[in-house]
Each structure stands twice: as structure tokens, then as C-alpha cells.
């Protein structure tokens, strides 16, 4: 609910996230931090993550060192990662079944019992930005803080596309829709990744709420010059977290890579990000499983082209801007390029999602030096101009004076 009137200088801003953000390893992490850190230049920004100790151990499994720090800081944002076992129970369930179900249960637990440290922060906050719909209603109803619902996707549509034969699918979807609708009716402002999502919310729920569209972006420092590859480009990359849409995309990439190898025997594709974990048993010369990397920009700069045959999911693909910022020409499905305004053969090469057709598009980019150079240069310039978090700072600040 709206709090009493105040100026927009030196506000206390709380961001509530269902995931630990530091260290960043998914597109969702990038967006959550991207929404917060431009505000930290003018305001006090604290993020509270509704995860616990088991989640931190799981996320850092295999690392050289493991940190259980409760408080971390980056780019002016202070992040609290509680070591609560209670908050971890839903995540354990999620790991055993599916993460979507875990977050659904997490919302039920948190709505029944707000942890004392989160309670104190909600009372401290002038503005609370809540990532995803799970906790919007409770915080909006129980605290005198201006609530901004930060939507990463139309979550009910996303779950509808990935649940498959999940037990009690219809009942679960109905509950998710209720939570999403309650978030929209409880919040004071809505941030979406695209105008399409704003329209979709209105079509689905007929709810009027002040809305701001901020597309997935990256920090300005990520844009760097890349030496243009003219001689025998042969190494592609796919980037993704361990989500079903990315898993299905990798399956298509494996098939397409094998087809491309018939005419380009040195061609191979590297899979970067936690989606590699899903294919840990894969043993193919043409597929390299890289996994999580700390320096994404440096890693991506080593490749010749980027791939994104994603055909399902919600929001927009942060990986597309990651590719652009690293100077990689992209072969993508039409769905994969949604929400950014990319033009075919101008900023990206759009392909049908059939594996043979996608392989043909890869060959086209490999064999056409002029097209590859054009797409590389145009996409990087276009993304640098339109898709940086710093570029949307004023839009974010414009929400605050309305309080």
C-alpha cells in the first residue's frame, strides 16, 4: 500500500528476490541486479533473498571455496542471504521435483510467517521492489511501503508451457494465476520486460496498474570491442541456465551442430551456463560443456557466433543482449529474438526452428563474411544504444516521485 508522502531523495529501497543474486549466474539474476544498482547511486538499496543455507551450498557445489556470508555488497547494493532452513524447505522440494513448485510453496510459507529480519527491512523501506509475484500481496497488505511488482515474465503462461504432465497440473496452474492476479491488484506499480507482457496482463486479468516496460539489458561496461573473425569461423556458443526451455534448445543445437559438421567438419558448439549440468553424461566431439563461468564477457568473446533456438518460455532472452555486448553475430529463432526489435539479416539471422533449417542458417552465417560482419556490428551498436541498465535509470527514477 502507498506510504505517506515524501521526496525521492535518499529513499530506503528494499528489493525482495526469491533467488540469491550474488554471484550472478542466470539471466534472471542479471535483471534483478540491473533493476537495483542504478537506483543505488541516489538511494539506499538493500536486497533480501528468500533462500537459505542449503541453497547456497547447492549453488556453490564444486567451487574452490564456499561462502555462507549473510551480507554481501556489489555496485552499491547490499544483499542479505539468510541461512534459514525454513526458507530452504521449498527449494529442496523444488530440486527434487521442479523449481517452479518449490517457489510456489515458498510463497505459502513466507506468507504465513515473515522472518524477523525481513520484517524489519519491510518496516525500514519506503519503496519495496518485489521480484516475481510470490510475495507481493503479503508485503503490500502488511506494510506501509510503496510496492513495485517487478515481473520477469507472465509467470502463469510460462508455467503453462513447461509443466507438461506435472501432477495436479490444473490445480497448480489455477493457484499460480491467483497469486499473479493478487500481485497485480496489490502492487502500486508494475515493471515488465516488454510492452507485450503489459498487454498480456491486461488481456488476462483486466487490471489497470501504472506500468513501466524495461527490457532485459546489461551494464554499459559489458560492451567491448571484439576482433572481427574472418578466417574460418568454426566455434558457436549457447548460453543458458538449467531451465526446460534451454534444455530443449540444447537438444536442437546438438542435432543442428551434427548436421553442420557434414560440410564444416571443424565446427563445434560450446554450452555455457548451468544448463550444461543437464547434459553431464554427453560425450561428443562437436559439443563442449563449459558450465558456469565467473567472467561471462571474457568467455563469450572467445567464440565466433552465438545460437538461440529457444521456442518456449516467458519474458525475453537476456542471452541475446549478452551475445550482442560481446560482439557475436547471432542465429536465433523468431521466438528467441522477441521483445528487442531486432530485424532479420540486419541485427540477427532469424531461422525456422526445424533442426535442418537451423543448421542451414548457421552455415549461411559461417559462409557469408559480409553478412556476419554486418550483423555483428549492427547488433552491438543497437544493443549498446537501447539495452543498458544505466540507460533506463531515469525511467526507474520517474516511478518514485509519484509516491
Protein Blocks (a to p, Z undefined) as FASTA:
>chain_A
ZZddddfehiacddddfbdfbdcfbfklmmmmmmmmmmmmmmccddddfbdfklmmmmmg
oiabdcfbfbdceehiacdddfbfklmmmmmmmmmmomklmmmmmmmmmmmoccfklmmm
mmmpmbdcdehjklmmmmmmmpccddddddfbdfklmmmmmnmmaghklmmmmmmmmmmm
mmmmmpmbdcdfbfklmmmmmmmnopacddddddddddfklpccddddfbhpabdcdddd
ddfklmmmmmmmmmmmmmmmmmmmmbccddedjklmmmmmpccfkbccebjafblmlmmm
mpmbdcdfbfbdehjdfklmmmmmnopacdddfklmgonlpaehklmccddfbfklmmmm
mmmmmmmmklmmmmmmmmmmmmmmmmcfklmmmmmmmmmmmZZ
